Amino acid sequence: MSPVVEELSNQQGVIAAGEYSYRGDRFSYKGDISDEMARMASIMCRATTMSEHMQVAMLEKFCPDCGGTPPQGWVVRGPGFTVCNVANVFAFLRNDLASLNEVMALMRKRLAGARAELI
């Protein structure tokens, strides 16, 4: 498990944090979810990241050099919890306890050198 997952899992309001391989065959996590939920979360995050890359590539065709590439993550916020993803690391947050700004700042700082292309 990477140090960033450990650090994220210790943030207030973080339900779980994890990482997944871009190939989709491995994942690790720490938090208050089951192994099956973590497996499904890693599949969802990988699929959403692949979609994000496709959408940014399409946008780049219409607006070259607009600043959309390379994509650097995504966030989905619901009424009770939020999922955020940078590179191949995800975090599930409780909206009433966590600070999305603080978690995303931590992820962006720790994952700043991560490769942008999907492997």
Residue pairs with C-beta under 8 A, 6 or more apart in sequence:
1 19
1 28
1 29
1 30
2 19
2 28
2 89
3 110
4 17
4 19
4 89
4 106
4 107
4 110
4 111
5 17
5 18
5 19
5 28
5 29
5 30
5 89
6 30
7 106
7 110
8 14
8 17
8 89
8 91
8 103
8 106
8 107
9 16
9 17
9 30
9 31
11 91
11 98
11 102
11 103
11 106
12 97
12 98
12 99
13 93
13 94
13 95
13 96
13 97
13 98
13 99
14 31
14 91
14 92
14 93
14 94
14 98
14 103
15 31
15 32
15 33
15 81
15 92
15 93
15 94
16 29
16 30
16 31
16 32
16 33
16 37
16 38
16 41
16 91
16 92
17 29
17 30
17 31
17 89
17 90
17 91
17 92
18 27
18 28
18 29
18 30
18 31
18 38
18 41
18 42
18 89
18 90
19 27
19 28
19 29
19 42
19 88
19 89
19 90
20 26
20 27
20 42
20 43
20 45
20 46
20 88
20 90
21 27
21 88
22 46
22 49
22 88
22 118
22 119
23 119
24 42
24 43
24 46
27 38
27 39
27 42
29 38
29 41
29 42
31 38
31 92
33 41
33 92
41 83
41 90
41 92
42 90
44 83
45 83
45 85
45 88
45 90
46 88
48 74
48 76
48 85
49 74
49 85
49 88
49 118
50 118
52 71
52 74
53 71
53 118
56 68
56 69
56 70
56 71
57 69
59 66
59 68
60 66
60 68
60 69
69 116
70 116
70 117
71 116
72 86
72 108
72 116
73 84
73 85
73 86
73 87
73 104
73 107
73 108
74 84
74 85
75 82
75 83
75 84
75 85
75 100
75 104
76 82
76 83
76 84
77 95
77 100
78 95
79 95
80 94
80 95
80 96
81 92
81 93
81 94
81 95
82 92
82 93
82 95
82 98
82 100
83 90
83 91
83 92
83 93
84 90
84 91
84 93
84 100
84 103
84 104
84 107
85 91
86 104
86 107
86 108
86 111
86 114
87 111
87 114
87 115
88 114
89 107
89 111
91 103
91 107
93 100
93 103
